Amino acid sequence: MKILILGGYGVFGGRLAQLLADIPELTLLICGRDAAKAQRFSAGLVGRTQVVPVGLDRSDLAAALDEQRPHLVVDASGPFQDYGARQYAVIEACIDAKVNYLDFADAADFVFGVSRYQREAELAGVFVLSGVSSFPVLTAAVLREMAQAMDIVEVEGGIAPSPYAGIGLNVMRAVIGYAGAPVKLMRGGKQTRAIGLAESRRTTIAVPGRLPLRNLRFSLVDVPDLQVVPPEHPTMTDIWMGAGPVPELLHRILNLLAIARARLRLPSLVRFSGLFYFVLNLMKFGEHRGGMYVRARGVCKGLPVEQSWHLLAEGDDGPLIPSMAIEAIIRKILAGELPASGARPATHALDLADYEQLFARRAITTGFRTERRGTAHQQILGSAFEELPPQVRRLHGMATGQTWCGTADVRRGVSIAASLVARAFRFPEAGKAVPVTVSMTVDADGEHWIRDFAGRTFESHLASGTGRDDYLLIERFGVVTVALALVVNGDRLYLLPRRWKLFGVPMPTALVPRGTSFESEENGQFCFDVSIELPLIGLVVAYRGILKMID
């Protein structure tokens, strides 16, 4: 199977080639205007696929199709918003040459309008699928899954790329091009317009039982979903899609420019694309993680329902996701599953199960969340709560007061500073097999815990976080509040500090309390292992032991 990739050495085309490089049955024509770049990229691609560099301008595609005779053309060049009067020239050339076509188009109008070629594509016996990327293929697949449990009314979603993902100049031109410009969407059951990148919302992407992303700012983007998804769900009245690039400072500057352009009726900001491209790719710091979410509100049997889907991608696997839709289609074609002839948006090209097969090979996890109920741990962990050992579930699953007793070994930090901090919070003294009693009471705001180590007690209050602490466990020790991520790994529940406040004031992340703390079960007993460390001070206190519930 011979595949011609326009923009084959670019960001998305290059990643697609990387994903397909293990398939010996393929020949990839890596095409672009710069033959030298095509040659260098092809020489560096490692795999079993045959790779051929081709210097090609998209305006010369018809001649190239006649010469190369590929089975499939993939347009990864863009920006599709800027193709002008003959924006579908590549599609027309493919239909004339009876060659199948896929693209990465992110322009809503472009993707929505491709159906005009339905009859021509059917007569030519080829398929033309547009918008074959995370937006709208993955979002559409998720919403079809959700529609099995509700009549969808409102939808919002967003994508948060890793700061290390890198972004192509063409993508930046597309984004800057609609910053401050009208964006078509459905709101209140009517087609209307909003201002691109001028509307923002905050969300925490949190797969149940996994380390969530930090709470991020998402701003409205002009993606195909806004136009092609609503017709799939007749009960839908509202849809909103955003992007959450970091650093947030640069994001907010872009928001201000978008608002200024709209209010002052300024010309397009596309002239600044190069500057934003340079700065965004220069400012690479923070966690090398990305994510995506889709949230739907609807009705089931007359009652309101809410469900959300979350995706987390670690390291270099996240940037590959936009290219995985085309990868999945090509692998299905090789397996004998050919898309039907005709031209259309790619919303029905894949199901969620198709993606999950690809995600399973990489550090990509997903999960659904429903309405939050139960204790703080149950609300935060969602479906992952059932993965915990029985005794850990028992401790954190009771919404009434309880008392547990046992023993612990305690270590204390040896520095003067560590001793002062330990005394201030009444942490236990060092010792072996120290008797321990833990009492929990439930109030309207959460859970009150009293830990008694041989007569020395210290207290804290636990609750499920909200706002920027969403999907985090908030533990308050007097004037200090720590936001903890609950992460399930094997048979252990880890508690990882993410943020902290002093007298209600957010403190620098670099000074957040540290230490490895987890809960587990051994021989039918609840086990705890807690370590509290502070930057510049080191160990303050560490205690590990077992507990049994007093009936």
FILUM-860436 format. One record per residue (C-alpha): x, y, z. Coordinates in steps of 0.1 Angstrom, whole numbers, plus 5000, padded with zeros to 4 digits. Layout:
BEGIN
> u v w
> X Y Z
...
end
This chain:
BEGIN
> u v w
> 5000 5000 5000
> 5015 5033 4989
> 5006 5064 5009
> 5015 5100 4998
> 5017 5123 5028
> 5016 5160 5020
> 5035 5178 5047
> 5052 5145 5054
> 5081 5160 5073
> 5060 5185 5093
> 5047 5181 5129
> 5016 5159 5122
> 5028 5142 5090
> 5061 5133 5106
> 5044 5118 5137
> 5021 5098 5114
> 5051 5085 5096
> 5066 5075 5129
> 5035 5057 5140
> 5034 5037 5107
> 5071 5030 5105
> 5067 4994 5119
> 5045 4982 5090
> 5065 4965 5062
> 5035 4964 5038
> 5036 5002 5035
> 5055 5026 5012
> 5054 5062 5025
> 5060 5091 5001
> 5072 5119 5023
> 5062 5150 5004
> 5069 5187 5009
> 5081 5217 4990
> 5116 5214 5004
> 5131 5182 4989
> 5162 5185 5011
> 5140 5184 5043
> 5120 5155 5029
> 5153 5137 5023
> 5167 5144 5058
> 5135 5133 5075
> 5132 5101 5055
> 5168 5092 5062
> 5162 5096 5100
> 5130 5075 5101
> 5137 5042 5117
> 5115 5012 5110
> 5104 4985 5085
> 5084 5008 5062
> 5098 5018 5029
> 5102 5056 5028
> 5106 5077 4997
> 5113 5115 4999
> 5095 5136 4973
> 5099 5173 4966
> 5063 5184 4959
> 5042 5215 4960
> 5005 5208 4966
> 4996 5228 4934
> 5014 5201 4914
> 4996 5172 4931
> 4976 5161 4900
> 5008 5153 4881
> 5023 5136 4911
> 4992 5113 4915
> 4996 5103 4878
> 5033 5096 4883
> 5033 5079 4917
> 4998 5063 4917
> 4994 5061 4955
> 4965 5042 4971
> 4959 5070 4996
> 4967 5107 5000
> 4971 5122 5035
> 4970 5159 5037
> 4990 5170 5068
> 5001 5204 5054
> 4975 5231 5064
> 4966 5255 5077
> 4933 5245 5061
> 4918 5279 5070
> 4941 5296 5045
> 4934 5276 5013
> 4914 5304 4998
> 4891 5300 4968
> 4903 5266 4958
> 4904 5252 4993
> 4894 5217 4981
> 4918 5215 4952
> 4936 5185 4968
> 4903 5166 4973
> 4893 5174 4937
> 4926 5161 4924
> 4922 5129 4944
> 4887 5122 4932
> 4897 5129 4896
> 4926 5104 4900
> 4904 5079 4919
> 4927 5080 4950
> 4914 5078 4986
> 4919 5108 5008
> 4924 5116 5045
> 4933 5149 5062
> 4942 5165 5096
> 4920 5195 5089
> 4912 5215 5120
> 4892 5242 5103
> 4855 5239 5111
> 4841 5253 5079
> 4865 5232 5058
> 4856 5199 5075
> 4818 5207 5075
> 4818 5216 5038
> 4836 5185 5025
> 4803 5166 5022
> 4796 5186 4989
> 4818 5160 4972
> 4798 5130 4984
> 4784 5121 4950
> 4816 5127 4931
> 4836 5105 4956
> 4809 5077 4954
> 4811 5077 4916
> 4849 5075 4917
> 4847 5047 4942
> 4869 5065 4968
> 4865 5077 5003
> 4872 5113 5013
> 4874 5118 5051
> 4882 5152 5066
> 4891 5162 5101
> 4907 5129 5110
> 4923 5139 5143
> 4914 5141 5180
> 4890 5169 5172
> 4864 5156 5161
> 4871 5119 5157
> 4880 5111 5193
> 4855 5135 5208
> 4827 5121 5186
> 4836 5085 5196
> 4835 5095 5233
> 4801 5112 5229
> 4786 5082 5212
> 4797 5061 5242
> 4781 5087 5266
> 4749 5088 5245
> 4742 5052 5255
> 4735 5065 5290
> 4717 5098 5283
> 4702 5122 5258
> 4730 5146 5255
> 4721 5183 5260
> 4753 5202 5268
> 4789 5193 5258
> 4822 5209 5266
> 4857 5196 5260
> 4893 5206 5258
> 4928 5195 5249
> 4959 5203 5270
> 4992 5197 5251
> 5024 5190 5270
> 5046 5221 5270
> 5073 5199 5254
> 5050 5187 5226
> 5061 5213 5201
> 5037 5230 5177
> 5041 5236 5140
> 5041 5271 5125
> 5011 5263 5104
> 4991 5253 5134
> 5001 5285 5152
> 4990 5305 5121
> 4956 5288 5122
> 4952 5295 5160
> 4963 5331 5158
> 4942 5336 5127
> 4909 5330 5145
> 4920 5347 5178
> 4895 5375 5182
> 4874 5364 5152
> 4838 5350 5152
> 4836 5312 5158
> 4804 5293 5149
> 4789 5272 5176
> 4756 5261 5191
> 4744 5279 5222
> 4709 5277 5237
> 4697 5255 5209
> 4706 5281 5182
> 4735 5285 5158
> 4754 5316 5169
> 4789 5330 5171
> 4814 5336 5199
> 4849 5351 5199
> 4878 5327 5194
> 4902 5325 5224
> 4882 5352 5242
> 4862 5328 5264
> 4879 5307 5290
> 4871 5280 5315
> 4892 5261 5341
> 4892 5223 5343
> 4913 5196 5360
> 4919 5166 5338
> 4918 5136 5361
> 4917 5099 5350
> 4903 5080 5380
> 4932 5067 5402
> 4959 5085 5381
> 4980 5116 5389
> 4958 5145 5375
> 4971 5174 5355
> 4972 5206 5373
> 4941 5228 5370
> 4943 5245 5336
> 4928 5274 5318
> 4911 5264 5285
> 4900 5289 5258
> 4875 5286 5230
> 4890 5273 5198
> 4875 5269 5163
> 4875 5232 5157
> 4853 5210 5135
> 4834 5196 5165
> 4815 5228 5169
> 4797 5222 5136
> 4799 5185 5129
> 4790 5170 5163
> 4756 5187 5171
> 4738 5170 5141
> 4748 5136 5156
> 4728 5143 5188
> 4693 5159 5182
> 4689 5168 5218
> 4721 5188 5220
> 4716 5226 5226
> 4752 5237 5236
> 4787 5228 5227
> 4821 5244 5236
> 4856 5232 5229
> 4888 5247 5242
> 4926 5244 5243
> 4948 5247 5274
> 4983 5256 5263
> 5009 5265 5289
> 5026 5286 5302
> 4994 5303 5314
> 5010 5337 5312
> 5014 5334 5274
> 4979 5319 5272
> 4965 5350 5290
> 4983 5374 5267
> 4967 5356 5237
> 4933 5360 5255
> 4939 5397 5259
> 4949 5401 5223
> 4918 5382 5211
> 4895 5404 5232
> 4913 5436 5220
> 4910 5425 5184
> 4872 5418 5188
> 4864 5450 5207
> 4886 5474 5187
> 4879 5457 5154
> 4916 5452 5147
> 4929 5432 5117
> 4940 5396 5120
> 4968 5388 5144
> 4982 5363 5120
> 5012 5385 5114
> 5023 5377 5150
> 5023 5339 5144
> 5060 5337 5140
> 5066 5355 5173
> 5041 5333 5192
> 5056 5302 5175
> 5091 5311 5187
> 5081 5320 5222
> 5058 5290 5228
> 5084 5266 5216
> 5111 5283 5237
> 5091 5283 5270
> 5093 5246 5277
> 5091 5239 5314
> 5069 5220 5338
> 5056 5185 5336
> 5060 5166 5303
> 5023 5155 5303
> 4992 5163 5284
> 4956 5154 5284
> 4921 5158 5271
> 4886 5159 5285
> 4850 5157 5273
> 4821 5165 5296
> 4784 5159 5288
> 4753 5169 5306
> 4720 5154 5296
> 4688 5136 5307
> 4681 5099 5314
> 4646 5089 5323
> 4636 5125 5331
> 4665 5130 5355
> 4696 5152 5349
> 4729 5132 5343
> 4765 5143 5340
> 4794 5123 5328
> 4830 5132 5319
> 4858 5114 5301
> 4894 5121 5308
> 4927 5112 5290
> 4962 5115 5303
> 4993 5110 5282
> 5029 5108 5296
> 5060 5122 5279
> 5064 5119 5242
> 5033 5097 5237
> 5008 5126 5241
> 5019 5145 5209
> 5012 5114 5189
> 4975 5112 5197
> 4963 5137 5169
> 4980 5114 5144
> 4966 5082 5158
> 4932 5085 5141
> 4948 5082 5106
> 4971 5055 5119
> 4941 5035 5131
> 4922 5039 5098
> 4953 5028 5078
> 4958 4997 5101
> 4921 4988 5096
> 4924 4992 5058
> 4954 4968 5059
> 4932 4944 5079
> 4906 4946 5051
> 4882 4972 5067
> 4879 4999 5041
> 4858 5030 5048
> 4827 5034 5026
> 4830 5055 4995
> 4819 5091 4997
> 4830 5124 5012
> 4822 5134 5047
> 4836 5146 5081
> 4854 5117 5099
> 4832 5117 5130
> 4821 5080 5125
> 4855 5068 5112
> 4865 5052 5145
> 4850 5040 5178
> 4865 5044 5212
> 4876 5008 5212
> 4898 5015 5181
> 4916 5042 5201
> 4920 5021 5232
> 4939 4994 5212
> 4965 5021 5202
> 4965 5037 5237
> 4973 5003 5253
> 5007 5003 5236
> 5017 5036 5251
> 5017 5056 5284
> 4981 5068 5277
> 4953 5062 5301
> 4916 5071 5300
> 4886 5068 5322
> 4850 5079 5327
> 4836 5098 5357
> 4800 5101 5367
> 4783 5123 5394
> 4803 5125 5426
> 4789 5107 5456
> 4801 5092 5488
> 4832 5100 5509
> 4859 5124 5498
> 4881 5094 5487
> 4852 5079 5467
> 4844 5113 5450
> 4881 5118 5440
> 4889 5083 5430
> 4857 5075 5412
> 4857 5040 5396
> 4893 5035 5408
> 4880 5033 5444
> 4870 4997 5437
> 4906 4988 5428
> 4917 4994 5464
> 4924 4966 5488
> 4893 4957 5510
> 4906 4972 5542
> 4916 5005 5525
> 4881 5007 5509
> 4867 5000 5543
> 4886 5028 5560
> 4878 5054 5534
> 4843 5042 5523
> 4823 5048 5555
> 4804 5080 5558
> 4800 5076 5596
> 4824 5079 5625
> 4848 5051 5632
> 4879 5042 5653
> 4909 5021 5643
> 4937 5009 5666
> 4971 4994 5660
> 5009 5001 5663
> 5035 5021 5644
> 5072 5027 5642
> 5080 5064 5642
> 5112 5082 5630
> 5118 5119 5635
> 5141 5144 5617
> 5173 5151 5636
> 5178 5188 5627
> 5166 5216 5650
> 5143 5230 5623
> 5127 5195 5618
> 5121 5192 5656
> 5105 5227 5657
> 5081 5218 5629
> 5073 5184 5644
> 5065 5200 5678
> 5044 5228 5662
> 5021 5202 5646
> 5023 5178 5675
> 5037 5150 5653
> 5046 5118 5673
> 5079 5112 5690
> 5102 5085 5677
> 5097 5050 5689
> 5091 5013 5680
> 5057 4996 5682
> 5040 5028 5694
> 5003 5023 5703
> 4981 5042 5678
> 4944 5051 5678
> 4928 5069 5648
> 4894 5083 5653
> 4873 5098 5624
> 4841 5118 5626
> 4821 5132 5597
> 4808 5167 5595
> 4791 5188 5568
> 4825 5199 5554
> 4843 5166 5554
> 4861 5143 5578
> 4878 5152 5611
> 4908 5129 5620
> 4924 5126 5654
> 4956 5105 5655
> 4968 5094 5689
> 5004 5080 5692
> 5008 5069 5728
> 4989 5099 5742
> 5004 5125 5718
> 4977 5136 5694
> 4976 5156 5662
> 4945 5165 5641
> 4936 5172 5605
> 4905 5178 5585
> 4900 5161 5551
> 4877 5171 5523
> 4873 5168 5485
> 4889 5198 5467
> 4870 5223 5445
> 4881 5249 5421
> 4918 5248 5414
> 4920 5219 5438
> 4894 5198 5420
> 4900 5160 5422
> 4925 5165 5450
> 4922 5156 5487
> 4925 5187 5509
> 4941 5180 5542
> 4942 5209 5567
> 4966 5210 5596
> 4958 5242 5614
> 4971 5271 5593
> 4986 5247 5567
> 4965 5232 5539
> 4979 5206 5516
> 4963 5194 5484
> 4970 5157 5478
> 4966 5136 5446
> 4952 5101 5452
> 4970 5076 5429
> 4963 5039 5427
> 4993 5019 5418
> 4989 4981 5421
> 4976 4974 5456
> 4987 5007 5470
> 4970 5041 5474
> 4996 5068 5472
> 4991 5103 5485
> 5011 5128 5465
> 5014 5165 5476
> 5005 5189 5447
> 4998 5223 5462
> 4998 5239 5496
> 4986 5271 5514
> 4997 5289 5545
> 4969 5309 5562
> 4949 5303 5530
> 4975 5319 5508
> 4990 5297 5480
> 5027 5290 5485
> 5054 5283 5459
> 5052 5248 5444
> 5089 5244 5450
> 5083 5245 5488
> 5054 5220 5489
> 5059 5193 5515
> 5073 5161 5501
> 5077 5124 5510
> 5064 5091 5499
> 5032 5081 5516
> 5009 5052 5508
> 4982 5029 5522
> 4979 4992 5515
> 4968 4959 5530
> 4988 4929 5544
> 4973 4898 5559
> 4939 4914 5561
> 4952 4944 5580
> 4952 4981 5570
> 4988 4993 5565
> 5000 5029 5564
> 5034 5043 5555
> 5037 5081 5559
> 5068 5103 5553
> 5067 5141 5557
> 5097 5160 5544
> 5102 5197 5537
> 5126 5214 5512
> 5158 5227 5529
> 5148 5209 5561
> 5145 5173 5551
> 5127 5146 5571
> 5103 5159 5597
> 5085 5127 5607
> 5079 5093 5592
> 5056 5066 5606
> 5045 5032 5594
> 5023 5006 5610
> 4990 4986 5610
> 4954 4994 5621
> 4923 4973 5628
> 4888 4987 5630
> 4871 4987 5664
> 4836 4974 5658
end
